[in-house]
């Protein structure tokens, strides 16, 4: 399996921190957010990783290089202007060799075991579904949730920013267009082609400086979190 880490966003809510540093390179627990993802992917046996970038993207490439220091093979998908989630995935689609692939938002932190993505890909094939989402309890900033999976919970849960997708979900999209992911997922849900799994562990949407600080403080108290 191959994976993509989304790292092209401007991170306006994180200003002024992101005026000079791309959000995925902001540090928590002693290392950049994106490095947490890379290490977890490699630990799960997922070594081929593509990272899209736009705002200050050269800093991401300079910091991570080819990924050898992490045991990964990193590739990059440059966007002159951010293509949003679906547009960015559409541009990187050839990298996944027409196989189900994992996508992780670069601005979250989660202790999820990425080995579950392999099982998720098998479920997609078996059920002929288009997407599998990891969902979490609703945080204060998203109290109404995003998607309803009755087998998991009687109310909507929040999409964690971690998903496994079939290339067919994006195949009909125009190239080099800024396109959101949510409409594709809601259509797949309506068509009965969306699967979900609940994560009861730690998850943070690092969307503000306050959340970044809170996460950093929390990780400082967990020396084995890496």
C-alpha positions as CSV (number, residue, x, y, z in Angstrom):
1,X,0.0,0.0,0.0
2,X,1.0,3.6,-0.7
3,X,0.1,6.7,1.3
4,X,-0.3,10.4,0.9
5,X,0.2,13.1,3.5
6,X,-1.7,16.3,2.8
7,X,0.6,19.3,3.4
8,X,-0.4,22.0,1.0
9,X,-2.7,24.2,3.1
10,X,-1.9,27.7,4.1
11,X,-2.9,27.3,7.8
12,X,-4.4,30.7,8.2
13,X,-5.8,30.0,11.6
14,X,-2.3,29.2,12.8
15,X,-0.9,32.6,12.0
16,X,1.5,34.1,12.8
17,X,3.2,30.7,13.2
18,X,2.5,29.7,9.6
19,X,3.6,33.0,8.1
20,X,7.2,31.6,8.1
21,X,6.7,27.8,8.7
22,X,4.3,25.4,6.9
23,X,1.8,23.9,9.3
24,X,3.0,20.3,9.0
25,X,6.5,21.4,10.1
26,X,5.3,22.9,13.4
27,X,6.8,21.0,16.2
28,X,4.9,19.0,18.9
29,X,6.5,16.5,21.3
30,X,10.0,17.4,20.0
31,X,9.4,16.8,16.3
32,X,7.4,18.2,13.3
33,X,3.8,17.1,13.0
34,X,4.4,15.4,9.7
35,X,7.3,13.4,11.1
36,X,4.9,11.7,13.5
37,X,2.9,10.5,10.5
38,X,5.9,9.3,8.5
39,X,7.2,7.3,11.4
40,X,3.8,5.7,12.0
41,X,3.5,4.8,8.4
42,X,6.9,3.2,8.2
43,X,6.2,1.3,11.4
44,X,3.2,-0.1,9.6
45,X,5.2,-1.2,6.6
46,X,4.0,1.7,4.4
47,X,7.2,3.2,3.0
48,X,6.1,4.8,-0.3
49,X,4.7,8.1,0.7
50,X,3.8,11.2,-1.4
51,X,3.4,14.6,0.1
52,X,1.7,17.5,-1.7
53,X,2.8,21.0,-0.9
54,X,2.2,24.6,-1.9
55,X,2.7,27.2,0.7
56,X,6.4,27.3,1.7
57,X,6.7,23.8,0.2
58,X,10.4,24.1,-0.3
59,X,10.8,24.0,3.5
60,X,9.0,20.7,3.6
61,X,11.3,19.2,1.0
62,X,14.4,20.6,2.7
63,X,13.4,19.3,6.1
64,X,12.4,15.8,5.0
65,X,14.5,15.1,1.8
66,X,14.0,11.7,0.3
67,X,12.9,10.2,3.6
68,X,15.8,7.9,4.0
69,X,16.4,9.1,7.6
70,X,13.0,7.7,8.5
71,X,13.2,4.5,6.4
72,X,10.7,6.0,3.9
73,X,10.8,6.7,0.2
74,X,9.3,10.2,0.0
75,X,7.9,11.7,-3.2
76,X,6.4,15.2,-3.6
77,X,3.5,16.6,-5.6
78,X,4.0,20.4,-6.0
79,X,1.0,22.6,-6.4
80,X,1.5,26.2,-7.6
81,X,-1.7,27.1,-5.7
82,X,-3.3,24.7,-3.2
83,X,-5.7,22.4,-5.0
84,X,-7.7,21.5,-1.9
85,X,-8.0,17.9,-0.8
86,X,-9.7,16.2,-3.7
87,X,-7.8,18.3,-6.3
88,X,-4.5,17.5,-4.6
89,X,-5.3,13.7,-4.5
90,X,-6.4,13.8,-8.1
91,X,-3.0,15.3,-9.2
92,X,-1.1,12.6,-7.3
93,X,-3.4,9.7,-8.5
94,X,-0.8,8.0,-10.8
95,X,1.5,7.5,-7.7
96,X,-1.0,4.9,-6.3
97,X,-0.7,2.5,-9.3
98,X,-4.5,2.0,-9.4
99,X,-4.6,0.5,-6.0
100,X,-6.4,1.5,-2.8
101,X,-4.4,4.1,-0.9
102,X,-4.2,5.8,2.5
103,X,-4.5,9.6,2.9
104,X,-3.7,11.5,6.1
105,X,-4.2,15.2,6.8
106,X,-0.8,16.7,7.7
107,X,-2.3,18.9,10.4
108,X,-3.7,16.3,12.8
109,X,-2.1,14.1,15.5
110,X,-3.4,10.6,16.1
111,X,-2.2,7.5,17.8
112,X,-4.0,5.3,15.3
113,X,-2.2,2.2,14.1
114,X,-1.7,2.6,10.4
115,X,-1.6,-1.2,9.9
116,X,-5.4,-1.0,10.0
117,X,-5.3,0.7,6.6
118,X,-4.4,-2.7,5.0
119,X,-7.5,-4.3,6.4
120,X,-9.5,-1.2,5.3
121,X,-8.3,-1.7,1.7
122,X,-9.4,-5.3,1.8
123,X,-12.8,-4.3,3.0
124,X,-13.1,-1.8,0.2
125,X,-12.4,-4.5,-2.3
126,X,-14.8,-7.0,-0.7
127,X,-17.7,-4.5,-0.4
128,X,-17.0,-2.8,-3.7
129,X,-17.0,0.5,-1.8
130,X,-15.1,3.7,-2.7
131,X,-13.9,5.0,0.6
132,X,-13.2,4.1,4.2
133,X,-13.0,6.7,6.9
134,X,-11.6,6.7,10.4
135,X,-14.1,8.6,12.6
136,X,-13.7,10.0,16.2
137,X,-15.8,11.5,18.9
138,X,-17.0,15.0,18.1
139,X,-14.6,17.7,19.4
140,X,-15.9,20.9,20.8
141,X,-15.2,22.7,17.5
142,X,-17.3,20.2,15.5
143,X,-20.1,19.2,17.9
144,X,-22.5,18.0,15.2
145,X,-20.1,15.6,13.5
146,X,-19.7,14.8,9.8
147,X,-20.9,11.3,9.0
148,X,-23.5,8.9,10.3
149,X,-22.5,5.2,10.6
150,X,-25.4,3.5,12.4
151,X,-23.4,0.4,13.1
152,X,-20.8,2.5,15.0
153,X,-22.9,5.1,16.7
154,X,-26.5,6.5,16.7
155,X,-25.3,10.0,15.9
156,X,-22.9,11.6,13.5
157,X,-19.2,11.3,14.2
158,X,-16.3,13.5,13.1
159,X,-14.0,12.5,10.2
160,X,-10.5,12.3,11.6
161,X,-8.7,13.3,8.4
162,X,-7.5,9.7,7.9
163,X,-9.1,7.7,5.0
164,X,-8.4,4.9,2.6
165,X,-9.7,5.4,-0.9
166,X,-10.2,3.7,-4.2
167,X,-8.8,5.5,-7.2
168,X,-12.2,5.4,-8.8
169,X,-13.5,8.0,-6.3
170,X,-11.3,10.6,-8.0
171,X,-11.0,9.3,-11.6
172,X,-13.7,11.5,-13.1
173,X,-12.3,14.8,-11.6
174,X,-10.8,17.4,-13.9
175,X,-7.0,17.9,-13.6
176,X,-5.4,20.9,-11.9
177,X,-8.6,22.2,-10.3
178,X,-9.1,23.1,-6.7
179,X,-11.7,20.6,-5.5
180,X,-12.9,19.7,-2.0
181,X,-13.2,16.1,-0.8
182,X,-16.4,16.4,1.3
183,X,-18.9,16.3,-1.7
184,X,-17.3,13.1,-3.0
185,X,-17.5,11.5,0.4
186,X,-21.1,12.5,1.0
187,X,-22.1,11.2,-2.5
188,X,-20.4,7.9,-1.7
189,X,-22.2,7.8,1.6
190,X,-25.5,8.4,-0.1
191,X,-24.7,5.6,-2.6
192,X,-23.9,3.1,0.1
193,X,-20.2,3.1,-0.9
194,X,-18.7,4.6,2.3
195,X,-17.3,2.5,5.1
196,X,-16.2,3.7,8.5
197,X,-14.3,2.6,11.7
198,X,-14.3,4.3,15.1
199,X,-11.0,5.3,16.8
200,X,-11.3,5.6,20.6
201,X,-7.7,6.7,21.1
202,X,-6.1,10.1,21.0
203,X,-6.8,12.5,18.1
204,X,-6.2,16.2,17.7
205,X,-7.1,18.5,14.9
206,X,-4.2,21.0,15.2
207,X,-6.1,23.9,13.8
208,X,-5.1,26.7,16.2
209,X,-2.1,27.8,18.2
210,X,-3.9,26.9,21.4
211,X,-4.6,23.3,20.2
212,X,-0.9,23.1,19.1
213,X,0.2,24.1,22.6
214,X,-2.2,21.8,24.3
215,X,-1.0,18.9,22.2
216,X,2.6,19.7,22.8
217,X,2.1,19.9,26.6
218,X,0.2,16.6,26.5
219,X,3.0,14.8,24.6
220,X,5.6,16.1,27.0
221,X,3.8,14.1,29.7
222,X,3.9,10.9,27.5
223,X,7.6,10.1,26.9
224,X,6.7,6.9,25.1
225,X,4.2,8.5,22.7
226,X,6.6,8.2,19.8
